[in-house]
């Protein structure tokens, strides 16, 4: 069975930059509303599915960090 050990998210959703390491047995995402739990799961889903239509359905305003959309730069 394949295991996700670590993810890095940059300029996606509400995150400018995020790095998470996962345990091999059990992982829980716990946080307040709008803290980014679903964003993490969406990022994993998009990468694993490789679906262009899924990316297009999300829309640019949900894919990138809002500061980037408002004219910031991607480094």
KERODREN-12677 format. One record per residue: x, y, z of N, C-alpha, C, O in turn; residue number from 1; residue in three letters. Coordinates in pm, 1 decimal, decimal comma. Last residue first. Layout:
N
r n_u: X	n_v: Y	n_w: Z	ca_u: X	ca_v: Y	ca_w: Z	c_u: X	c_v: Y	c_w: Z	o_u: X	o_v: Y	o_w: Z	pos: NUM	code: ALA .
...
This chain:
75
r n_u: 674,6	n_v: 3311,2	n_w: -581,2	ca_u: 820,7	ca_v: 3292,4	ca_w: -568,8	c_u: 855,2	c_v: 3148,2	c_w: -563,6	o_u: 972,8	o_v: 3113,2	o_w: -553,3	pos: 75	code: UNK .
r n_u: 439,7	n_v: 3497,6	n_w: -738,8	ca_u: 467,8	ca_v: 3361,2	ca_w: -697,4	c_u: 619,9	c_v: 3345,0	c_w: -695,6	o_u: 685,7	o_v: 3363,3	o_w: -798,1	pos: 74	code: UNK .
r n_u: 321,5	n_v: 3814,1	n_w: -618,2	ca_u: 403,3	ca_v: 3733,2	ca_w: -708,6	c_u: 424,7	c_v: 3595,0	c_w: -650,6	o_u: 427,5	o_v: 3577,0	o_w: -528,9	pos: 73	code: UNK .
r n_u: -1,7	n_v: 3975,3	n_w: -615,2	ca_u: 127,2	ca_v: 3936,7	ca_w: -556,7	c_u: 204,5	c_v: 3854,2	c_w: -656,3	o_u: 157,0	o_v: 3827,9	o_w: -766,8	pos: 72	code: UNK .
r n_u: -251,7	n_v: 4025,9	n_w: -710,7	ca_u: -137,8	ca_v: 4095,0	ca_w: -773,1	c_u: -5,0	c_v: 4065,7	c_w: -708,1	o_u: 95,6	o_v: 4127,0	o_w: -743,9	pos: 71	code: UNK .
r n_u: -457,1	n_v: 3879,9	n_w: -611,5	ca_u: -469,8	ca_v: 4025,4	ca_w: -603,6	c_u: -347,7	c_v: 4098,8	c_w: -655,8	o_u: -340,6	o_v: 4221,3	o_w: -646,4	pos: 70	code: UNK .
r n_u: -362,9	n_v: 3619,1	n_w: -624,6	ca_u: -463,3	ca_v: 3663,1	ca_w: -721,8	c_u: -472,6	c_v: 3814,2	c_w: -725,8	o_u: -493,9	o_v: 3871,7	o_w: -832,6	pos: 69	code: UNK .
r n_u: -195,0	n_v: 3618,1	n_w: -402,6	ca_u: -138,1	ca_v: 3596,7	ca_w: -534,7	c_u: -233,7	c_v: 3647,6	c_w: -641,8	o_u: -191,5	o_v: 3711,5	o_w: -738,3	pos: 68	code: UNK .
r n_u: -375,2	n_v: 3645,5	n_w: -195,8	ca_u: -273,5	ca_v: 3749,8	ca_w: -214,4	c_u: -209,7	c_v: 3739,0	c_w: -352,1	o_u: -174,1	o_v: 3840,5	o_w: -411,9	pos: 67	code: UNK .
r n_u: -520,4	n_v: 3404,2	n_w: -209,0	ca_u: -583,9	ca_v: 3528,5	ca_w: -250,9	c_u: -485,0	c_v: 3642,3	c_w: -270,4	o_u: -508,6	o_v: 3728,8	o_w: -354,6	pos: 66	code: UNK .
r n_u: -365,9	n_v: 3121,0	n_w: -353,1	ca_u: -376,2	ca_v: 3208,6	ca_w: -237,6	c_u: -428,1	c_v: 3344,8	c_w: -283,5	o_u: -384,0	o_v: 3395,7	o_w: -386,6	pos: 65	code: UNK .
r n_u: -556,9	n_v: 2933,5	n_w: -593,0	ca_u: -441,1	ca_v: 3009,8	ca_w: -549,8	c_u: -470,2	c_v: 3093,8	c_w: -427,4	o_u: -584,3	o_v: 3132,5	o_w: -401,8	pos: 64	code: UNK .
r n_u: -808,5	n_v: 2802,0	n_w: -615,7	ca_u: -682,4	ca_v: 2729,6	ca_w: -626,1	c_u: -565,7	c_v: 2804,9	c_w: -564,5	o_u: -484,9	o_v: 2746,8	o_w: -492,0	pos: 63	code: UNK .
r n_u: -1020,6	n_v: 2971,5	n_w: -609,5	ca_u: -1010,6	ca_v: 2872,3	ca_w: -502,4	c_u: -877,4	c_v: 2797,9	c_w: -503,9	o_u: -838,5	o_v: 2737,6	o_w: -403,9	pos: 62	code: UNK .
r n_u: -990,2	n_v: 3130,5	n_w: -832,3	ca_u: -1005,6	ca_v: 3197,7	ca_w: -703,3	c_u: -1000,9	c_v: 3100,3	c_w: -586,0	o_u: -979,0	o_v: 3143,1	o_w: -472,7	pos: 61	code: UNK .
r n_u: -986,6	n_v: 2948,8	n_w: -1045,7	ca_u: -861,9	ca_v: 3011,4	ca_w: -1002,8	c_u: -873,0	c_v: 3076,3	c_w: -865,3	o_u: -776,0	o_v: 3077,3	o_w: -789,5	pos: 60	code: UNK .
r n_u: -1173,2	n_v: 2645,7	n_w: -1006,4	ca_u: -1163,2	ca_v: 2787,0	ca_w: -1041,5	c_u: -1040,2	c_v: 2849,7	c_w: -979,1	o_u: -995,2	o_v: 2808,1	o_w: -872,3	pos: 59	code: UNK .
r n_u: -1263,4	n_v: 2381,1	n_w: -987,8	ca_u: -1232,3	ca_v: 2456,8	ca_w: -866,7	c_u: -1229,5	c_v: 2606,0	c_w: -894,7	o_u: -1278,8	o_v: 2684,7	o_w: -814,0	pos: 58	code: UNK .
r n_u: -1286,1	n_v: 2295,9	n_w: -1253,9	ca_u: -1407,2	ca_v: 2315,5	ca_w: -1173,6	c_u: -1381,9	c_v: 2394,3	c_w: -1046,2	o_u: -1469,9	o_v: 2467,3	o_w: -1000,6	pos: 57	code: UNK .
r n_u: -1019,7	n_v: 2265,1	n_w: -1332,8	ca_u: -1101,2	ca_v: 2369,1	ca_w: -1396,0	c_u: -1227,0	c_v: 2398,1	c_w: -1315,1	o_u: -1270,5	o_v: 2513,0	o_w: -1308,2	pos: 56	code: UNK .
r n_u: -951,0	n_v: 2044,3	n_w: -1174,7	ca_u: -879,1	ca_v: 2171,7	ca_w: -1158,4	c_u: -962,7	c_v: 2285,2	c_w: -1215,1	o_u: -975,4	o_v: 2390,3	o_w: -1152,3	pos: 55	code: UNK .
r n_u: -1122,8	n_v: 1856,7	n_w: -1285,0	ca_u: -1133,9	ca_v: 1888,6	ca_w: -1143,0	c_u: -1065,8	c_v: 2022,2	c_w: -1113,6	o_u: -1117,4	o_v: 2103,3	o_w: -1036,6	pos: 54	code: UNK .
r n_u: -1028,4	n_v: 1839,9	n_w: -1544,0	ca_u: -1162,3	ca_v: 1895,6	ca_w: -1522,3	c_u: -1183,0	c_v: 1932,0	c_w: -1375,3	o_u: -1253,5	o_v: 2028,2	o_w: -1344,9	pos: 53	code: UNK .
r n_u: -781,1	n_v: 1713,6	n_w: -1504,4	ca_u: -784,9	ca_v: 1852,1	ca_w: -1553,0	c_u: -921,1	c_v: 1915,9	c_w: -1525,8	o_u: -928,3	o_v: 2033,0	o_w: -1488,6	pos: 52	code: UNK .
r n_u: -683,5	n_v: 1505,9	n_w: -1249,3	ca_u: -795,3	ca_v: 1539,1	ca_w: -1336,7	c_u: -794,0	c_v: 1686,8	c_w: -1375,3	o_u: -804,4	o_v: 1774,3	o_w: -1289,3	pos: 51	code: UNK .
r n_u: -518,8	n_v: 1376,6	n_w: -1069,6	ca_u: -461,6	ca_v: 1422,7	ca_w: -1195,7	c_u: -566,1	c_v: 1465,4	c_w: -1296,6	o_u: -540,9	o_v: 1461,9	o_w: -1417,1	pos: 50	code: UNK .
r n_u: -565,7	n_v: 1260,4	n_w: -822,1	ca_u: -658,4	ca_v: 1232,1	ca_w: -931,9	c_u: -599,6	c_v: 1270,7	c_w: -1067,2	o_u: -627,0	o_v: 1205,5	o_w: -1168,0	pos: 49	code: UNK .
r n_u: -356,8	n_v: 1351,8	n_w: -658,7	ca_u: -375,4	ca_v: 1208,1	ca_w: -679,0	c_u: -465,8	c_v: 1176,2	c_w: -797,7	o_u: -444,9	o_v: 1076,2	o_w: -866,4	pos: 48	code: UNK .
r n_u: -391,6	n_v: 1630,4	n_w: -671,1	ca_u: -265,9	ca_v: 1569,3	ca_w: -713,7	c_u: -285,1	c_v: 1421,0	c_w: -744,6	o_u: -235,0	o_v: 1371,2	o_w: -845,4	pos: 47	code: UNK .
r n_u: -651,1	n_v: 1663,1	n_w: -571,0	ca_u: -617,2	ca_v: 1710,8	ca_w: -705,2	c_u: -490,3	c_v: 1644,8	c_w: -757,0	o_u: -482,8	o_v: 1607,5	o_w: -874,0	pos: 46	code: UNK .
r n_u: -628,8	n_v: 1553,2	n_w: -310,5	ca_u: -720,9	ca_v: 1495,8	ca_w: -408,7	c_u: -683,7	c_v: 1536,7	c_w: -550,6	o_u: -684,8	o_v: 1453,3	o_w: -641,2	pos: 45	code: UNK .
r n_u: -448,6	n_v: 1732,0	n_w: -189,9	ca_u: -413,1	ca_v: 1590,7	ca_w: -204,4	c_u: -499,1	c_v: 1525,9	c_w: -313,0	o_u: -448,0	o_v: 1452,5	o_w: -397,5	pos: 44	code: UNK .
r n_u: -606,8	n_v: 1963,5	n_w: -201,8	ca_u: -475,6	ca_v: 1960,2	ca_w: -266,4	c_u: -431,3	c_v: 1816,0	c_w: -289,9	o_u: -382,2	o_v: 1782,4	o_w: -397,7	pos: 43	code: UNK .
r n_u: -825,3	n_v: 1886,7	n_w: -43,2	ca_u: -844,5	ca_v: 1919,8	ca_w: -185,8	c_u: -712,9	c_v: 1913,9	c_w: -261,7	o_u: -708,4	o_v: 1864,4	o_w: -374,3	pos: 42	code: UNK .
r n_u: -703,3	n_v: 1861,1	n_w: 207,2	ca_u: -761,8	ca_v: 1743,5	ca_w: 142,7	c_u: -784,2	c_v: 1766,6	c_w: -6,8	o_u: -764,2	o_v: 1675,8	o_w: -87,5	pos: 41	code: UNK .
r n_u: -633,7	n_v: 2130,4	n_w: 248,7	ca_u: -530,7	ca_v: 2026,6	ca_w: 248,4	c_u: -582,1	c_v: 1902,4	c_w: 175,8	o_u: -511,8	o_v: 1845,5	o_w: 92,3	pos: 40	code: UNK .
r n_u: -887,3	n_v: 2245,3	n_w: 246,7	ca_u: -789,3	ca_v: 2286,6	ca_w: 146,6	c_u: -678,5	c_v: 2182,8	c_w: 135,3	o_u: -634,2	o_v: 2150,7	o_w: 25,0	pos: 39	code: UNK .
r n_u: -1002,4	n_v: 2139,7	n_w: 474,6	ca_u: -1053,9	ca_v: 2098,3	ca_w: 343,4	c_u: -958,7	c_v: 2136,4	c_w: 230,9	o_u: -950,9	o_v: 2066,2	o_w: 130,0	pos: 38	code: UNK .
r n_u: -845,9	n_v: 2281,1	n_w: 667,4	ca_u: -851,5	ca_v: 2134,0	ca_w: 663,1	c_u: -896,3	c_v: 2084,2	c_w: 525,6	o_u: -833,1	o_v: 1995,7	o_w: 467,9	pos: 37	code: UNK .
r n_u: -839,9	n_v: 2556,5	n_w: 706,3	ca_u: -766,4	ca_v: 2499,7	ca_w: 594,5	c_u: -767,8	c_v: 2348,4	c_w: 584,9	o_u: -697,1	o_v: 2292,1	o_w: 501,4	pos: 36	code: UNK .
r n_u: -1002,4	n_v: 2693,0	n_w: 876,5	ca_u: -859,9	ca_v: 2687,7	ca_w: 912,1	c_u: -775,2	c_v: 2620,3	c_w: 805,0	o_u: -652,4	o_v: 2625,7	o_w: 810,9	pos: 35	code: UNK .
r n_u: -1280,1	n_v: 2714,6	n_w: 864,7	ca_u: -1199,0	ca_v: 2800,2	ca_w: 777,6	c_u: -1050,8	c_v: 2800,3	c_w: 814,1	o_u: -980,5	o_v: 2897,3	o_w: 785,7	pos: 34	code: UNK .
r n_u: -1329,0	n_v: 2616,0	n_w: 1201,9	ca_u: -1384,9	ca_v: 2639,7	ca_w: 1068,9	c_u: -1294,5	c_v: 2736,8	c_w: 994,5	o_u: -1239,2	o_v: 2829,6	o_w: 1053,6	pos: 33	code: UNK .
r n_u: -1032,8	n_v: 2480,4	n_w: 1365,8	ca_u: -1153,0	ca_v: 2562,6	ca_w: 1359,7	c_u: -1205,9	c_v: 2568,2	c_w: 1216,4	o_u: -1136,8	o_v: 2530,2	o_w: 1121,9	pos: 32	code: UNK .
r n_u: -919,5	n_v: 2136,5	n_w: 1341,3	ca_u: -902,9	ca_v: 2281,0	ca_w: 1347,0	c_u: -1036,6	c_v: 2350,9	c_w: 1340,7	o_u: -1139,9	o_v: 2289,6	o_w: 1314,0	pos: 31	code: UNK .
r n_u: -748,8	n_v: 1846,5	n_w: 1249,4	ca_u: -840,1	ca_v: 1907,8	ca_w: 1345,2	c_u: -813,0	c_v: 2057,6	c_w: 1347,7	o_u: -697,9	o_v: 2100,5	o_w: 1355,2	pos: 30	code: UNK .
r n_u: -691,6	n_v: 1565,1	n_w: 1086,0	ca_u: -685,5	ca_v: 1709,5	ca_w: 1062,5	c_u: -791,9	c_v: 1773,3	c_w: 1150,7	o_u: -911,5	o_v: 1755,1	o_w: 1128,0	pos: 29	code: UNK .
r n_u: -503,2	n_v: 1283,3	n_w: 1176,1	ca_u: -627,3	ca_v: 1358,8	ca_w: 1192,5	c_u: -600,8	c_v: 1504,2	c_w: 1160,5	o_u: -499,8	o_v: 1560,5	o_w: 1202,7	pos: 28	code: UNK .
r n_u: -372,1	n_v: 969,4	n_w: 1088,7	ca_u: -358,0	ca_v: 1115,2	ca_w: 1087,2	c_u: -495,0	c_v: 1178,4	c_w: 1098,0	o_u: -591,1	o_v: 1132,3	o_w: 1036,4	pos: 27	code: UNK .
r n_u: -194,1	n_v: 666,0	n_w: 1141,3	ca_u: -318,6	ca_v: 741,9	ca_w: 1154,9	c_u: -288,8	c_v: 891,2	c_w: 1159,4	o_u: -193,9	o_v: 935,0	o_w: 1224,4	pos: 26	code: UNK .
r n_u: 51,1	n_v: 544,8	n_w: 1036,1	ca_u: -64,7	ca_v: 467,2	ca_w: 1081,6	c_u: -194,7	c_v: 546,9	c_w: 1083,2	o_u: -295,9	o_v: 499,8	o_w: 1031,4	pos: 25	code: UNK .
r n_u: 258,8	n_v: 710,0	n_w: 962,1	ca_u: 226,8	ca_v: 597,3	ca_w: 873,5	c_u: 101,7	c_v: 522,0	c_w: 914,5	o_u: 50,1	o_v: 442,5	o_w: 836,0	pos: 24	code: UNK .
r n_u: 201,8	n_v: 1060,6	n_w: 981,4	ca_u: 234,3	ca_v: 935,6	ca_w: 1047,6	c_u: 191,8	c_v: 821,0	c_w: 955,7	o_u: 96,8	o_v: 836,0	o_w: 878,9	pos: 23	code: UNK .
r n_u: 324,5	n_v: 1322,9	n_w: 769,6	ca_u: 219,1	ca_v: 1235,6	ca_w: 818,1	c_u: 277,1	c_v: 1112,4	c_w: 885,8	o_u: 386,3	o_v: 1066,3	o_w: 852,4	pos: 22	code: UNK .
r n_u: 409,0	n_v: 1662,5	n_w: 765,6	ca_u: 456,7	ca_v: 1524,7	ca_w: 763,7	c_u: 350,8	c_v: 1439,1	c_w: 829,8	o_u: 294,2	o_v: 1476,4	o_w: 932,5	pos: 21	code: UNK .
r n_u: 357,5	n_v: 1951,5	n_w: 571,2	ca_u: 306,5	ca_v: 1858,5	ca_w: 672,4	c_u: 371,7	c_v: 1722,3	c_w: 654,9	o_u: 387,5	o_v: 1673,4	o_w: 543,0	pos: 20	code: UNK .
r n_u: 390,6	n_v: 2287,9	n_w: 500,6	ca_u: 455,2	ca_v: 2158,2	ca_w: 489,0	c_u: 405,6	c_v: 2071,3	c_w: 604,2	o_u: 410,9	o_v: 2111,8	o_w: 720,3	pos: 19	code: UNK .
r n_u: 290,2	n_v: 2572,2	n_w: 321,5	ca_u: 258,9	ca_v: 2475,8	ca_w: 427,0	c_u: 331,9	c_v: 2346,1	c_w: 397,3	o_u: 334,9	o_v: 2299,9	o_w: 283,2	pos: 18	code: UNK .
r n_u: 235,3	n_v: 2902,8	n_w: 224,5	ca_u: 328,7	ca_v: 2790,6	ca_w: 227,4	c_u: 296,4	c_v: 2701,2	c_w: 346,6	o_u: 277,6	o_v: 2749,2	o_w: 458,5	pos: 17	code: UNK .
r n_u: -2,7	n_v: 3030,3	n_w: 198,6	ca_u: 109,9	ca_v: 3079,8	ca_w: 120,5	c_u: 215,2	c_v: 2970,0	c_w: 112,5	o_u: 276,0	o_v: 2947,4	o_w: 7,9	pos: 16	code: UNK .
r n_u: -326,9	n_v: 2897,3	n_w: 197,7	ca_u: -188,0	ca_v: 2881,1	ca_w: 240,0	c_u: -89,0	c_v: 2946,4	c_w: 144,6	o_u: -91,3	o_v: 2920,7	o_w: 24,2	pos: 15	code: UNK .
r n_u: -582,6	n_v: 2890,4	n_w: 111,5	ca_u: -550,8	ca_v: 2991,0	ca_w: 212,6	c_u: -403,7	c_v: 2989,2	c_w: 253,3	o_u: -360,8	o_v: 3071,1	o_w: 334,6	pos: 14	code: UNK .
r n_u: -504,5	n_v: 2781,6	n_w: -209,8	ca_u: -610,8	ca_v: 2810,3	ca_w: -112,4	c_u: -569,3	c_v: 2918,9	c_w: -15,8	o_u: -526,1	o_v: 3026,7	o_w: -56,6	pos: 13	code: UNK .
r n_u: -159,5	n_v: 2792,0	n_w: -244,0	ca_u: -280,9	ca_v: 2716,9	ca_w: -275,4	c_u: -384,7	c_v: 2744,3	c_w: -166,9	o_u: -356,4	o_v: 2731,9	o_w: -47,8	pos: 12	code: UNK .
r n_u: 111,9	n_v: 2859,3	n_w: -212,9	ca_u: 18,2	ca_v: 2949,3	ca_w: -281,8	c_u: -107,4	c_v: 2877,5	c_w: -328,5	o_u: -155,4	o_v: 2900,1	o_w: -439,6	pos: 11	code: UNK .
r n_u: 209,7	n_v: 2531,0	n_w: -166,9	ca_u: 257,5	ca_v: 2668,2	ca_w: -182,0	c_u: 158,3	c_v: 2747,3	c_w: -266,5	o_u: 124,8	o_v: 2707,3	o_w: -378,0	pos: 10	code: UNK .
r n_u: 255,8	n_v: 2249,9	n_w: 30,5	ca_u: 157,7	ca_v: 2331,0	ca_w: -41,9	c_u: 212,6	c_v: 2472,3	c_w: -48,6	o_u: 257,0	o_v: 2527,1	o_w: 52,2	pos: 9	code: UNK .
r n_u: 376,0	n_v: 1931,5	n_w: 59,9	ca_u: 413,1	ca_v: 2073,0	ca_w: 62,6	c_u: 313,2	c_v: 2145,9	c_w: -24,5	o_u: 289,2	o_v: 2108,0	o_w: -139,2	pos: 8	code: UNK .
r n_u: 353,9	n_v: 1635,2	n_w: 257,5	ca_u: 304,0	ca_v: 1721,7	ca_w: 150,3	c_u: 357,3	c_v: 1862,4	c_w: 171,4	o_u: 380,4	o_v: 1906,4	o_w: 284,1	pos: 7	code: UNK .
r n_u: 459,2	n_v: 1302,6	n_w: 327,9	ca_u: 476,1	ca_v: 1446,3	ca_w: 346,1	c_u: 410,7	c_v: 1519,4	c_w: 230,2	o_u: 412,1	o_v: 1470,9	o_w: 117,1	pos: 6	code: UNK .
r n_u: 371,5	n_v: 1042,0	n_w: 288,5	ca_u: 456,7	ca_v: 1071,9	ca_w: 403,3	c_u: 463,2	c_v: 1220,7	c_w: 433,7	o_u: 471,6	o_v: 1261,0	o_w: 549,7	pos: 5	code: UNK .
r n_u: 123,1	n_v: 839,2	n_w: 191,3	ca_u: 166,2	ca_v: 978,9	ca_w: 179,6	c_u: 245,1	c_v: 1010,4	c_w: 305,8	o_u: 191,4	o_v: 1005,9	o_w: 416,5	pos: 4	code: UNK .
r n_u: 179,6	n_v: 512,6	n_w: 77,8	ca_u: 154,6	ca_v: 599,2	ca_w: 192,9	c_u: 204,3	c_v: 739,9	c_w: 160,5	o_u: 314,5	o_v: 757,0	o_w: 108,5	pos: 3	code: UNK .
r n_u: 53,9	n_v: 220,4	n_w: -82,7	ca_u: 126,3	ca_v: 347,3	ca_w: -89,4	c_u: 84,9	c_v: 436,2	c_w: 27,5	o_u: -30,5	o_v: 434,6	o_w: 70,4	pos: 2	code: UNK .
r n_u: 84,0	n_v: -118,1	n_w: 0,0	ca_u: 0,0	ca_v: 0,0	ca_w: 0,0	c_u: 88,8	c_v: 124,8	c_w: 0,0	o_u: 186,6	o_v: 132,6	o_w: 74,3	pos: 1	code: UNK .
